Amino acid sequence: ETVNAQRRDLLRAYACIKYHYDLYNIHHLATVSQSSFCLTGWIDADEVPALQAKIQKDPACSMIVDSPEAVSHITPPTKLKNWRIFHPFEEFVRMYGVPNYNEMDPTPFLAVVYTLLFGIMFGDVGHGLCLAAIGLIMIWMKKGGFLAKLLVPLGLSSTVFGFLYGSFFGFEGEHALIRPLWYTPFESSQNMMNTLVYSIVLGVVIILICMMFNVINGIRQKNWQKILFSENGVAGMLFYILVLVCALSMLKGSGQPLILAGILILISLLMMFLQEPLGRLLAKQKDWMPKEKGGFFVEAFFELFEVLLSFVTNTVSFLRVGAFALNHAGMMSVVVMFMLQLNPAGSAAIAIFGNLLVIGLEGLIVGIQVLRLGFYEMFSRFYSGDGREFRPNNQ
């Protein structure tokens, strides 16, 4: 009762103390002379007109605004600005690192790909609706933070692919309760093979998109080595596409000569091998040739060998997308098999326990695996994440 009676005075005292505390923090950040002081900091470009209007009201104050490009000795902070639906995925981006001011924010791309891959790997109408419902309940109860907000789009994606697969709480194929709009991955060996092939094709598309993003970042940073000669630039894209074309041609038994493709592959390999001196040459650096040529060639050879391995491993890694889609269907087929062999009471117990186990355990594993694909197979090709986030209260 005493606190409530003095509430207004306490709030007034707190506001006064907070005001003087903030003034002190500003004071020790200011450059002070005998008759004036100077404050420097970063501000959102959209807020500049409002601040200028306030400054102009006081004739003793003035304001100078420079563009980030004019401040060459300090890297500007980055402000993440995304649609509200993408905000939960910003936490994953922060785990990897905040984007540099001169590189694109990967949040929208990660949000779309993460949601898509999760749905492919966890496609089930019943399980998807359960995840979305759990997310909505957690949001309503204000629990779970960004993870609760993630469950809603991930659950909806699982629901969509559940309809495509014709899977409802594991009932699919000969026991299906709904007809598949596309096909059932676990129904036949041919469907299983198609699932794995589709996952590889999707992986190739995602890797090529990541290379395009790397080129865009290189253009922003005016880095010719990154744009033209790196393994994720034009040279890497040319090599990757041509190797895929040659591989498909051989698999189809085509007798067409691939001499031109072979020559272009050799040229792209040479560009990646000499990417460092070529990049320095285009940047008009005087010391573009390495001083220790022997050490450079040995190092460049092993780096190129590692690059070639990364193309293979990154592409093959996307097999896990199809593998987990089959794994999800396989686990639920075991649950359904036990349900059909037991009496109604036992069947209900198995149904509840089995579905909860698959939703909880495999949902967690799939979420981690998709995040791994995002960090290692996608971000490693175009994203550095060495920036710092713009936080107005701490600038």
Sequence and secondary structure as in RCSB ss.txt:
>XXXX:A:sequence
ETVNAQRRDLLRAYACIKYHYDLYNIHHLATVSQSSFCLTGWIDADEVPALQAKIQKDPACSMIVDSPEAVSHIT
PPTKLKNWRIFHPFEEFVRMYGVPNYNEMDPTPFLAVVYTLLFGIMFGDVGHGLCLAAIGLIMIWMKKGGFLAKL
LVPLGLSSTVFGFLYGSFFGFEGEHALIRPLWYTPFESSQNMMNTLVYSIVLGVVIILICMMFNVINGIRQKNWQ
KILFSENGVAGMLFYILVLVCALSMLKGSGQPLILAGILILISLLMMFLQEPLGRLLAKQKDWMPKEKGGFFVEA
FFELFEVLLSFVTNTVSFLRVGAFALNHAGMMSVVVMFMLQLNPAGSAAIAIFGNLLVIGLEGLIVGIQVLRLGF
YEMFSRFYSGDGREFRPNNQ
>XXXX:A:secstr
 HHHHTHHHHHHHHHHHHHHHHHHHHHTTSEE SS EE      GGGHHHHHHHHHT TT       GGG TTS 
  B     GGGHHHHHHHHHH    TTS   HHHHHHHHHHHHHHHT  HHHHHHHHHHHHHHHHTT SHHHHHH
HHHHHHHHHHHHHHHT BTTB GGG SS  SS  TTS HHHHHHHHHHHHHHHHHHHHHHHHHHHHHHHHHT HI
IIIISTTSHHHHHHHHHHHHHHHHHHTT     HHHHHHHHHHHHHHHTHHHHHHHHTT TT S S HHHHHHHH
HHHHHHHHHHHHHHHHHTHHHHHHHHHHHHHHHHHHHHHHHS HHHHHHHHHHHHHHIIIIIHHHHHHHHHHIII
IIIIHHH      B  GGG 
